[in-house]
Amino acid sequence: MPPAHGLTSTRTSLPGYGGFLTGWSATAFGSGLVLPLIVAYLRETLGVSTSGVSLYFALFALSGLVVNPFAAWIGRVRGPGPTAVAATVLQAAGATWLTTADSMAATVPAACLSGAGTGIYYAVQTPLLTRAFGDAAFSRVLSGQHRASALMMTVGSLLGGQAVQRLGDDGYSVCLAANAISYLVYGVMLVRLRRTHVEPRGTVSSATDTEAAATPGRRSAALRDPVFLRLLVLQSALVIFGLGQFESVVPAVLRDAHLSVVAISVVIACNTAGIIVFQGLALRVVERLGYTSALSVAIVAWMAALAFLAGALLVPVPRGRLLLGVLFGLVFSIGQCLIAPSVQPLVTRTAPPGAVEGYAAATSLAHGLGMFVAPLVLLPVVESGGRGSYLSVQLLGYCLALYVLWSFRTRRTTPREDTVQPAGKAWASR
C-alpha cells in the first residue's frame, strides 16, 4: 500500500477536539485505576477461580458481541452520538455493580452491563469520529486519543496500585467507584461535542450515504467482501495475541510469575508511558510508510517484546523480572502506537461509499470476538500448559497476523473519498 495520504496536519485546529480528549482522558484514567487490579480483585478479594476470571472476561466480551448488530442499527437510526452517550451509561452501571459484588454470581450482571456498553460504543466510534472531525483527520484523532489514554492510564495505574497497597480491600472499592464516575464524565463531554457543530473540511451532505447504509444489501456487504474479511481476521489476531493481553492475560501471567500487584502496575504504567513518548513519532512513521507497512513493523516489535516477557517469566531474581517486564511493556507499546492510527483508517478506505457504518460495526464485532477468545483460550493455556505453552501460542499468533497482513496487501483496495457528514448531523435523530 502506498504511504498514507490526506492526513490533516497536526497543527490544524479541530473544533471540539479538546473537549473530546478531555472526556476520553477521564474515562482512560478510570480504566487505568482498575486495569492492573481487576484480576487480583476477582481472585483475591472475591475468591474467584482462574476459570471464573476467564468467565468474567468472556461474558464481558460476549455481551459486546450480542449487542453489536443492534448497536449498528441504533447508530444508523438515532445517530452515533446519542448511541455513544447511552453506551457510557451502561458502562457506568456495570462498573458500579462490580463495586458492590461479593461473589462470582454477582459479577455476572456487572460483566454483561460493562461489556454491552463497551460493545455499543465501539460499534459507533468510527462513524462518530469521522463525522465529527473528518476522514482526513481520522488518524490524527485516533493518535491523540491513544496518547491521552496512555497519559491518564499511566497516572491511574500507579494510583490504583498505591490505593490497594495503602487501603487494602477498600482500595479496590475506591478505584472501581472512580471508574464508574469516569464513564459518566465522558458521556457529558460527548453531549457537549453534540453542541459544537463541527464542519470538517471537505465535508459534504451525507444523505446519499445514509440512505445507502440503511439498505439491506449494505448491512451484510462487509461480511461478503473478501478483502475486508482479511482485515477482520488481522484485527482479531491483533486483539487476541496483542491488544487484549493487557486487559486480562498479561496481568494473570505476571501474577503467576510472582510479581506483586504494585510491580504489575509499574509494568503497565511503563507500557502506557511508552505510548506517550512514541505515539507522535509513530504517527509520522505511519504517514511515511503507509498503514500496512506500519502494521508489519508493529507485529515485529511485538515479537521482540515477547522475548522480554519470556525473560521476565523465567528469570528467578525479582529485580530482573521487574526490569524485563518493564522492557516488555515499553517495546510492546511501539506496536500499539503503530496500530492505533492504522487499522480503522484502513476500514474507512476499504468500505465503499455509504457502507462505513456496516463495516465499522463489523470491525467492532471482530474486536469483541477477539476480546472474548483471548481470556477464554489463553488463560487456560497458562493454567494447564504453563508458561512455555503460552509463549509458543503467542509466537504462532504473531506469525498468523503477518501472513494475513501479507495476504491483505496483495489484494487491491479502493480508498473511500472523504464524504463526511457534518458533526451536527452526526448527532441528529433520523
C-alpha positions as CSV (number, residue, x, y, z in Angstrom):
1,M,0.0,0.0,0.0
2,P,1.3,3.5,-0.8
3,P,2.1,5.9,2.0
4,A,-0.9,7.2,3.9
5,H,-2.1,10.4,2.4
6,G,-4.7,13.0,3.1
7,L,-3.9,13.3,6.8
8,T,-4.6,16.6,8.4
9,S,-1.6,18.5,9.8
10,T,-1.1,18.2,13.5
11,R,-1.2,22.0,13.7
12,T,-4.6,22.3,12.1
13,S,-7.3,23.3,14.7
14,L,-10.2,20.9,15.1
15,P,-13.3,22.4,16.8
16,G,-14.5,20.2,19.6
17,Y,-11.3,18.1,19.7
18,G,-10.1,19.4,23.0
19,G,-13.4,18.7,24.7
20,F,-13.5,15.2,23.3
21,L,-10.0,14.4,24.5
22,T,-10.9,15.8,28.0
23,G,-13.7,13.4,28.3
24,W,-11.7,10.5,26.9
25,S,-8.9,11.2,29.3
26,A,-11.4,11.0,32.2
27,T,-12.5,7.5,31.2
28,A,-9.0,6.4,30.4
29,F,-8.0,7.5,34.0
30,G,-10.8,5.3,35.4
31,S,-9.7,2.4,33.3
32,G,-6.1,2.9,34.4
33,L,-7.2,2.7,38.0
34,V,-8.8,-0.8,37.6
35,L,-6.8,-2.3,34.8
36,P,-3.9,-3.7,36.9
37,L,-6.3,-4.6,39.8
38,I,-9.2,-6.4,38.2
39,V,-7.7,-9.9,38.1
40,A,-6.3,-9.6,41.6
41,Y,-9.7,-8.2,42.8
42,L,-11.6,-11.1,41.4
43,R,-9.1,-13.7,42.6
44,E,-8.0,-12.5,46.0
45,T,-10.9,-10.4,47.2
46,L,-13.9,-12.2,45.8
47,G,-12.2,-15.6,45.8
48,V,-13.0,-16.3,42.1
49,S,-11.0,-19.1,40.5
50,T,-8.9,-18.8,37.3
51,S,-11.7,-20.3,35.3
52,G,-14.1,-17.8,36.9
53,V,-11.9,-14.9,35.9
54,S,-11.9,-16.3,32.4
55,L,-15.7,-16.5,32.5
56,Y,-15.9,-12.9,33.7
57,F,-13.9,-11.6,30.7
58,A,-15.7,-13.9,28.4
59,L,-19.1,-12.6,29.5
60,F,-17.8,-9.1,29.1
61,A,-16.8,-9.7,25.5
62,L,-19.8,-11.9,24.7
63,S,-22.2,-9.1,25.8
64,G,-20.5,-6.8,23.4
65,L,-20.9,-9.3,20.6
66,V,-24.6,-9.8,21.3
67,V,-25.4,-6.1,21.2
68,N,-23.2,-5.3,18.1
69,P,-25.9,-5.8,15.4
70,F,-28.4,-3.7,17.5
71,A,-25.8,-1.0,18.1
72,A,-25.1,-0.7,14.4
73,W,-28.9,-0.3,13.7
74,I,-29.4,2.2,16.5
75,G,-26.4,4.2,15.3
76,R,-27.9,4.4,11.9
77,V,-31.4,5.4,13.1
78,R,-30.6,7.6,16.1
79,G,-27.1,8.7,15.1
80,P,-23.7,7.6,16.6
81,G,-23.6,10.5,19.1
82,P,-26.6,9.7,21.2
83,T,-25.8,6.0,20.9
84,A,-22.3,6.6,22.3
85,V,-23.7,8.5,25.2
86,A,-26.1,5.7,26.1
87,A,-23.2,3.3,26.0
88,T,-21.3,5.3,28.7
89,V,-24.3,5.0,31.0
90,L,-24.3,1.2,30.6
91,Q,-20.6,1.1,31.3
92,A,-21.0,3.2,34.4
93,A,-23.8,0.9,35.6
94,G,-21.6,-2.2,35.1
95,A,-18.7,-0.6,37.0
96,T,-21.0,0.4,39.9
97,W,-22.4,-3.2,40.1
98,L,-19.0,-4.7,40.3
99,T,-18.2,-2.3,43.2
100,T,-21.0,-3.9,45.2
101,A,-20.3,-7.5,44.1
102,D,-19.5,-10.1,46.9
103,S,-19.4,-13.3,44.9
104,M,-18.8,-14.8,41.4
105,A,-22.6,-14.7,40.7
106,A,-22.8,-11.0,41.5
107,T,-20.0,-10.3,38.9
108,V,-22.1,-11.7,36.0
109,P,-24.5,-8.7,35.7
110,A,-21.5,-6.3,36.0
111,A,-19.7,-8.1,33.2
112,C,-22.7,-8.1,31.0
113,L,-23.6,-4.4,31.5
114,S,-20.0,-3.2,31.1
115,G,-19.5,-5.4,28.1
116,A,-22.7,-4.3,26.4
117,G,-21.8,-0.6,26.9
118,T,-18.3,-1.1,25.5
119,G,-19.7,-3.1,22.6
120,I,-22.2,-0.4,21.7
121,Y,-19.6,2.4,22.0
122,Y,-17.0,0.8,19.7
123,A,-19.7,-0.1,17.2
124,V,-20.3,3.6,16.6
125,Q,-17.0,5.2,17.4
126,T,-15.6,5.2,13.8
127,P,-18.7,7.0,12.2
128,L,-18.8,9.2,15.3
129,L,-15.3,10.4,14.9
130,T,-15.2,10.6,11.1
131,R,-18.4,12.6,11.0
132,A,-17.2,14.9,13.8
133,F,-13.7,15.6,12.6
134,G,-13.5,14.4,9.0
135,D,-11.8,11.4,7.4
136,A,-8.6,13.4,6.7
137,A,-8.1,14.0,10.4
138,F,-9.1,10.5,11.5
139,S,-5.6,9.1,12.0
140,R,-4.6,12.2,14.0
141,V,-7.7,11.9,16.2
142,L,-7.0,8.2,16.9
143,S,-3.4,9.0,17.6
144,G,-4.3,11.8,20.0
145,Q,-6.9,9.5,21.6
146,H,-4.3,6.8,22.1
147,R,-1.8,9.2,23.6
148,A,-4.4,10.6,26.0
149,S,-5.3,7.1,27.1
150,A,-1.6,6.4,27.7
151,L,-1.1,9.5,29.9
152,M,-4.2,9.1,32.0
153,M,-3.8,5.3,32.3
154,T,-0.2,5.8,33.5
155,V,-1.4,8.0,36.3
156,G,-4.4,5.8,37.0
157,S,-2.5,2.6,37.1
158,L,0.1,4.0,39.5
159,L,-2.5,5.4,41.8
160,G,-4.6,2.2,41.6
161,G,-1.7,0.1,42.8
162,Q,-0.9,2.5,45.6
163,A,-4.6,2.7,46.7
164,V,-4.7,-1.1,47.2
165,Q,-1.3,-1.1,48.9
166,R,-2.4,1.6,51.4
167,L,-6.1,0.9,51.8
168,G,-6.3,-2.9,51.3
169,D,-9.7,-4.1,50.0
170,D,-11.1,-0.7,50.4
171,G,-8.7,0.5,47.7
172,Y,-10.4,-1.8,45.2
173,S,-13.8,-0.3,46.0
174,V,-12.5,3.3,45.7
175,C,-10.9,2.5,42.3
176,L,-14.0,0.7,40.9
177,A,-16.3,3.6,42.0
178,A,-14.0,6.2,40.4
179,N,-14.0,4.2,37.2
180,A,-17.8,4.3,37.2
181,I,-17.8,8.1,37.6
182,S,-15.3,8.5,34.8
183,Y,-17.7,6.9,32.2
184,L,-20.3,9.5,33.2
185,V,-17.8,12.3,32.7
186,Y,-17.1,11.1,29.2
187,G,-20.8,10.9,28.5
188,V,-21.2,14.5,29.5
189,M,-18.3,15.6,27.2
190,L,-19.9,13.7,24.3
191,V,-23.1,15.6,24.9
192,R,-21.0,18.8,24.7
193,L,-19.5,17.6,21.4
194,R,-23.0,17.4,20.1
195,R,-23.4,21.1,20.5
196,T,-20.1,22.0,18.9
197,H,-21.5,21.9,15.3
198,V,-18.2,20.9,13.7
199,E,-17.9,21.3,9.9
200,P,-14.8,19.2,8.8
201,R,-13.1,20.5,5.7
202,G,-14.1,18.5,2.7
203,T,-17.4,17.6,4.3
204,V,-20.4,17.1,2.0
205,S,-24.0,16.1,2.6
206,S,-24.4,12.6,3.8
207,A,-28.0,12.0,2.8
208,T,-26.9,9.6,0.0
209,D,-24.5,7.8,2.3
210,T,-27.2,7.4,5.0
211,E,-29.7,6.0,2.6
212,A,-27.2,3.6,1.1
213,A,-26.1,2.4,4.6
214,A,-29.7,1.7,5.5
215,T,-30.4,-0.6,2.6
216,P,-30.5,-4.3,3.4
217,G,-27.7,-5.1,0.9
218,R,-25.3,-2.8,2.6
219,R,-25.8,-4.3,6.0
220,S,-24.2,-7.6,5.1
221,A,-21.9,-6.3,2.4
222,A,-18.9,-6.2,4.8
223,L,-19.0,-9.9,5.5
224,R,-19.1,-10.7,1.8
225,D,-16.1,-8.5,0.9
226,P,-13.1,-10.9,0.6
227,V,-10.6,-8.1,1.1
228,F,-12.3,-6.7,4.2
229,L,-12.6,-10.3,5.6
230,R,-8.8,-10.4,5.6
231,L,-8.8,-7.2,7.5
232,L,-11.2,-8.6,10.1
233,V,-9.0,-11.7,10.6
234,L,-6.0,-9.5,11.0
235,Q,-7.8,-7.3,13.6
236,S,-8.9,-10.4,15.5
237,A,-5.4,-11.7,15.6
238,L,-4.0,-8.3,16.8
239,V,-6.6,-8.3,19.6
240,I,-6.3,-11.9,20.7
241,F,-2.5,-12.0,20.7
242,G,-1.8,-8.4,21.5
243,L,-4.2,-5.7,22.4
244,G,-6.4,-7.9,24.6
245,Q,-3.4,-9.2,26.5
246,F,-3.0,-6.2,28.8
247,E,-6.6,-6.3,29.9
248,S,-6.8,-9.9,31.0
249,V,-4.0,-12.3,30.3
250,V,-0.8,-10.4,30.9
251,P,-1.7,-9.4,34.5
252,A,-2.5,-13.0,35.3
253,V,0.7,-14.3,33.7
254,L,2.8,-11.8,35.6
255,R,1.0,-12.6,38.8
256,D,1.7,-16.3,38.3
257,A,5.4,-15.3,37.9
258,H,5.2,-13.9,41.5
259,L,5.2,-10.2,40.6
260,S,3.3,-8.1,43.2
261,V,0.2,-6.0,42.3
262,V,2.5,-2.9,42.6
263,A,5.0,-4.4,40.2
264,I,2.4,-5.3,37.7
265,S,1.1,-1.7,38.0
266,V,4.6,-0.5,37.2
267,V,4.8,-2.7,34.1
268,I,1.5,-1.4,32.8
269,A,2.5,2.2,33.7
270,C,5.7,1.9,31.7
271,N,3.8,0.5,28.8
272,T,1.4,3.4,28.7
273,A,4.3,5.9,29.4
274,G,5.9,4.4,26.3
275,I,2.8,5.2,24.3
276,I,3.1,8.8,25.4
277,V,6.7,9.0,24.2
278,F,6.4,7.1,21.0
279,Q,2.9,8.0,19.7
280,G,3.8,11.2,17.9
281,L,6.8,9.6,16.2
282,A,4.6,6.5,15.3
283,L,2.1,8.7,13.6
284,R,4.9,10.2,11.4
285,V,6.1,6.6,10.7
286,V,2.6,5.7,9.5
287,E,2.4,8.7,7.3
288,R,5.7,7.8,5.7
289,L,5.4,4.0,5.4
290,G,1.7,3.6,4.9
291,Y,-0.8,1.7,7.0
292,T,0.1,-1.9,6.1
293,S,3.9,-1.4,6.3
294,A,3.5,0.2,9.7
295,L,1.4,-2.8,10.9
296,S,4.2,-5.1,9.8
297,V,6.7,-3.2,11.9
298,A,4.2,-3.3,14.8
299,I,3.9,-7.1,14.7
300,V,7.7,-7.5,14.6
301,A,8.0,-5.2,17.6
302,W,5.6,-7.4,19.5
303,M,7.7,-10.4,18.7
304,A,10.7,-8.6,20.2
305,A,8.5,-7.8,23.3
306,L,7.6,-11.4,23.6
307,A,11.3,-12.3,24.1
308,F,11.5,-9.8,27.1
309,L,8.3,-11.3,28.5
310,A,9.8,-14.8,28.3
311,G,12.8,-13.4,30.3
312,A,10.5,-11.9,32.9
313,L,8.8,-15.3,33.3
314,L,12.0,-17.3,33.6
315,V,14.5,-15.1,35.5
316,P,14.5,-16.0,39.2
317,V,15.7,-12.7,40.6
318,P,12.8,-10.3,41.4
319,R,14.5,-7.2,40.2
320,G,15.4,-8.9,37.0
321,R,11.8,-10.0,36.5
322,L,10.7,-6.4,37.0
323,L,13.3,-5.0,34.7
324,L,12.4,-7.4,31.9
325,G,8.8,-6.8,32.5
326,V,9.3,-3.0,32.1
327,L,11.2,-3.6,28.8
328,F,8.4,-5.8,27.6
329,G,5.9,-3.1,28.3
330,L,7.9,-0.4,26.5
331,V,8.7,-2.5,23.4
332,F,5.1,-3.7,23.3
333,S,3.9,0.0,23.3
334,I,5.8,0.6,20.0
335,G,3.5,-1.9,18.3
336,Q,0.4,-0.4,20.0
337,C,1.4,3.1,18.8
338,L,1.7,1.9,15.2
339,I,-1.6,0.0,15.2
340,A,-3.7,2.8,16.8
341,P,-3.7,5.2,13.7
342,S,-3.6,2.4,11.1
343,V,-6.3,-0.2,11.4
344,Q,-9.5,1.9,11.5
345,P,-8.4,4.2,8.6
346,L,-7.9,1.0,6.6
347,V,-11.5,0.2,7.4
348,T,-12.8,3.5,6.0
349,R,-10.7,3.1,2.9
350,T,-11.8,-0.4,2.3
351,A,-15.5,0.3,2.8
352,P,-17.5,1.5,-0.3
353,P,-19.4,4.8,-0.1
354,G,-22.4,4.6,2.2
355,A,-21.3,1.4,3.9
356,V,-19.0,2.8,6.6
357,E,-21.4,2.1,9.4
358,G,-21.7,-1.6,8.5
359,Y,-18.0,-2.0,8.0
360,A,-17.3,-0.2,11.3
361,A,-19.8,-2.4,13.2
362,A,-18.1,-5.5,11.7
363,T,-14.7,-4.4,13.0
364,S,-16.2,-3.8,16.4
365,L,-17.6,-7.3,16.2
366,A,-14.2,-8.7,15.3
367,H,-12.6,-6.7,18.2
368,G,-15.2,-8.1,20.6
369,L,-14.7,-11.6,19.3
370,G,-11.0,-11.2,19.9
371,M,-11.6,-10.0,23.4
372,F,-13.9,-13.0,24.0
373,V,-11.4,-15.5,22.7
374,A,-8.3,-14.1,24.4
375,P,-9.0,-14.9,28.0
376,L,-11.2,-17.9,27.2
377,V,-8.4,-19.6,25.4
378,L,-5.1,-18.2,26.7
379,L,-5.8,-18.2,30.5
380,P,-6.5,-21.9,30.4
381,V,-3.3,-22.4,28.3
382,V,-1.4,-20.6,31.1
383,E,-3.0,-22.7,33.8
384,S,-2.8,-26.1,32.2
385,G,0.1,-25.8,29.7
386,G,2.4,-23.5,31.6
387,R,4.4,-20.5,30.5
388,G,6.1,-22.3,27.7
389,S,2.8,-23.2,26.0
390,Y,1.6,-19.6,26.4
391,L,4.7,-18.2,24.8
392,S,4.5,-20.7,21.9
393,V,0.9,-19.8,21.2
394,Q,1.7,-16.1,21.2
395,L,4.5,-16.6,18.7
396,L,2.2,-18.6,16.4
397,G,-0.4,-15.9,16.7
398,Y,2.1,-13.2,15.6
399,C,3.1,-15.3,12.6
400,L,-0.5,-15.7,11.7
401,A,-1.0,-11.9,11.8
402,L,2.0,-11.4,9.5
403,Y,0.6,-13.9,7.0
404,V,-2.9,-12.4,7.0
405,L,-1.4,-8.9,6.6
406,W,0.7,-10.0,3.6
407,S,-2.5,-11.6,2.1
408,F,-4.4,-8.3,2.6
409,R,-1.6,-6.3,1.0
410,T,-1.7,-8.4,-2.2
411,R,-5.4,-7.6,-2.7
412,R,-6.4,-4.2,-4.2
413,T,-8.5,-1.9,-2.1
414,T,-10.3,1.2,-3.2
415,P,-9.8,4.2,-1.0
416,R,-13.1,5.8,0.1
417,E,-13.5,9.5,-0.6
418,D,-13.8,12.0,2.3
419,T,-17.6,12.3,2.2
420,V,-18.1,13.0,5.9
421,Q,-21.4,14.2,7.4
422,P,-21.2,17.4,9.4
423,A,-20.9,16.9,13.1
424,G,-24.3,18.4,13.9
425,K,-26.0,15.8,11.7
426,A,-24.0,13.0,13.3
427,W,-26.0,13.7,16.5
428,A,-29.4,14.3,14.9
429,S,-32.1,11.7,15.1
430,R,-33.0,10.4,11.7
